[in-house]
């Protein structure tokens, strides 16, 4: 099996870090994803994750976004999801984590919510 591909782009906006993620977040790249999120949390405490292009997220990927949320909340910030794919919504619900994140239908709405 080929190594899973993940594409992560970080954009620094005025009040928010916007992180666009696409591809598969699994055990082969969850550490990379986690490292990017830790770097983002060290700069800003309000983060929008745009996840419309994520077709798979493993428990390791979920741990990374929950760890990001924890770090942001410590600094009175928050993490919001913009247009998450059906798969991301499904996995968050199955894990009982869907109530932890504000979900918005697009980037503009999520960024504007801060």
FENWOPE-V841363 format. One record per residue. N is the residue number from 1. SS is DSSP state (H for helix, E for strand, C for the rest). Layout:
BEGIN
n: (N,N)
ss: (SS,SS)
END
This chain:
BEGIN
n: (1,2,3,4,5,6,7,8,9,10,11,12,13,14,15,16,17,18,19,20,21,22,23,24,25,26,27,28,29,30,31,32,33,34,35,36,37,38,39,40,41,42,43,44,45,46,47,48,49,50,51,52,53,54,55,56,57,58,59,60,61,62,63,64,65,66,67,68,69,70,71,72,73,74,75,76,77,78,79,80,81,82,83,84,85,86,87,88,89,90,91,92,93,94,95,96,97,98,99,100,101,102,103,104,105,106,107,108,109,110,111,112,113,114)
ss: (C,C,C,C,C,E,E,E,E,E,E,E,C,C,C,C,E,E,E,E,E,E,E,E,E,C,C,C,C,H,H,H,H,H,H,H,H,H,H,H,H,H,H,C,C,E,E,E,E,E,E,E,E,E,E,E,E,C,H,H,H,H,H,H,H,H,H,H,H,H,H,H,H,H,C,C,C,E,E,E,E,E,C,C,C,H,H,H,H,H,H,H,H,H,C,C,C,H,H,H,C,E,E,E,C,C,H,H,H,H,H,H,C,C)
END
